[in-house]
Amino acid sequence: GAAQWTDYKYLHNFIDMWWCLIVLLAGVVLALWGIAKTLLT
């Protein structure tokens, strides 16, 4: 089939794979926390 552009495609993908979004957010939060902890010490 032909590819077609859909609005909020990534949003719908994340809603379908909510666990993936949670893992991604957890990774970002942990990375920022680690950087902040390093800078503050």
PyMOL CGO cylinders between C-alpha atoms (Angstrom):
from pymol import cmd
from pymol.cgo import CYLINDER

trace = [
    CYLINDER, 0.00, 0.00, 0.00, 0.96, 3.61, -0.45, 0.3, 1, 1, 1, 1, 1, 1,
    CYLINDER, 0.96, 3.61, -0.45, 2.42, 5.41, 2.54, 0.3, 1, 1, 1, 1, 1, 1,
    CYLINDER, 2.42, 5.41, 2.54, 0.32, 8.28, 3.78, 0.3, 1, 1, 1, 1, 1, 1,
    CYLINDER, 0.32, 8.28, 3.78, 1.07, 10.96, 6.34, 0.3, 1, 1, 1, 1, 1, 1,
    CYLINDER, 1.07, 10.96, 6.34, -1.00, 10.82, 9.50, 0.3, 1, 1, 1, 1, 1, 1,
    CYLINDER, -1.00, 10.82, 9.50, -1.09, 13.54, 12.13, 0.3, 1, 1, 1, 1, 1, 1,
    CYLINDER, -1.09, 13.54, 12.13, 0.23, 12.59, 15.56, 0.3, 1, 1, 1, 1, 1, 1,
    CYLINDER, 0.23, 12.59, 15.56, 1.54, 9.30, 14.17, 0.3, 1, 1, 1, 1, 1, 1,
    CYLINDER, 1.54, 9.30, 14.17, 4.15, 9.00, 16.92, 0.3, 1, 1, 1, 1, 1, 1,
    CYLINDER, 4.15, 9.00, 16.92, 1.58, 9.90, 19.58, 0.3, 1, 1, 1, 1, 1, 1,
    CYLINDER, 1.58, 9.90, 19.58, -0.68, 7.05, 18.46, 0.3, 1, 1, 1, 1, 1, 1,
    CYLINDER, -0.68, 7.05, 18.46, 2.29, 4.67, 18.34, 0.3, 1, 1, 1, 1, 1, 1,
    CYLINDER, 2.29, 4.67, 18.34, 3.23, 5.58, 21.91, 0.3, 1, 1, 1, 1, 1, 1,
    CYLINDER, 3.23, 5.58, 21.91, -0.37, 5.12, 23.07, 0.3, 1, 1, 1, 1, 1, 1,
    CYLINDER, -0.37, 5.12, 23.07, -0.37, 1.67, 21.47, 0.3, 1, 1, 1, 1, 1, 1,
    CYLINDER, -0.37, 1.67, 21.47, 3.00, 0.90, 23.08, 0.3, 1, 1, 1, 1, 1, 1,
    CYLINDER, 3.00, 0.90, 23.08, 2.54, 2.71, 26.39, 0.3, 1, 1, 1, 1, 1, 1,
    CYLINDER, 2.54, 2.71, 26.39, 5.11, 0.47, 28.10, 0.3, 1, 1, 1, 1, 1, 1,
    CYLINDER, 5.11, 0.47, 28.10, 7.72, 1.65, 25.61, 0.3, 1, 1, 1, 1, 1, 1,
    CYLINDER, 7.72, 1.65, 25.61, 6.90, 5.28, 26.48, 0.3, 1, 1, 1, 1, 1, 1,
    CYLINDER, 6.90, 5.28, 26.48, 7.24, 4.51, 30.20, 0.3, 1, 1, 1, 1, 1, 1,
    CYLINDER, 7.24, 4.51, 30.20, 10.66, 2.91, 29.64, 0.3, 1, 1, 1, 1, 1, 1,
    CYLINDER, 10.66, 2.91, 29.64, 11.76, 5.88, 27.52, 0.3, 1, 1, 1, 1, 1, 1,
    CYLINDER, 11.76, 5.88, 27.52, 10.60, 8.43, 30.11, 0.3, 1, 1, 1, 1, 1, 1,
    CYLINDER, 10.60, 8.43, 30.11, 12.24, 6.45, 32.92, 0.3, 1, 1, 1, 1, 1, 1,
    CYLINDER, 12.24, 6.45, 32.92, 15.50, 6.42, 30.98, 0.3, 1, 1, 1, 1, 1, 1,
    CYLINDER, 15.50, 6.42, 30.98, 15.38, 10.18, 30.37, 0.3, 1, 1, 1, 1, 1, 1,
    CYLINDER, 15.38, 10.18, 30.37, 14.57, 10.91, 34.02, 0.3, 1, 1, 1, 1, 1, 1,
    CYLINDER, 14.57, 10.91, 34.02, 17.35, 8.65, 35.29, 0.3, 1, 1, 1, 1, 1, 1,
    CYLINDER, 17.35, 8.65, 35.29, 19.84, 10.16, 32.85, 0.3, 1, 1, 1, 1, 1, 1,
    CYLINDER, 19.84, 10.16, 32.85, 18.96, 13.73, 33.88, 0.3, 1, 1, 1, 1, 1, 1,
    CYLINDER, 18.96, 13.73, 33.88, 19.05, 12.75, 37.56, 0.3, 1, 1, 1, 1, 1, 1,
    CYLINDER, 19.05, 12.75, 37.56, 22.48, 11.19, 37.12, 0.3, 1, 1, 1, 1, 1, 1,
    CYLINDER, 22.48, 11.19, 37.12, 23.81, 14.29, 35.33, 0.3, 1, 1, 1, 1, 1, 1,
    CYLINDER, 23.81, 14.29, 35.33, 22.36, 16.63, 37.96, 0.3, 1, 1, 1, 1, 1, 1,
    CYLINDER, 22.36, 16.63, 37.96, 23.76, 14.47, 40.79, 0.3, 1, 1, 1, 1, 1, 1,
    CYLINDER, 23.76, 14.47, 40.79, 27.20, 14.56, 39.16, 0.3, 1, 1, 1, 1, 1, 1,
    CYLINDER, 27.20, 14.56, 39.16, 27.12, 18.33, 38.64, 0.3, 1, 1, 1, 1, 1, 1,
    CYLINDER, 27.12, 18.33, 38.64, 25.92, 19.07, 42.18, 0.3, 1, 1, 1, 1, 1, 1,
    CYLINDER, 25.92, 19.07, 42.18, 28.55, 16.97, 43.93, 0.3, 1, 1, 1, 1, 1, 1,
]
cmd.load_cgo(trace, "trace")
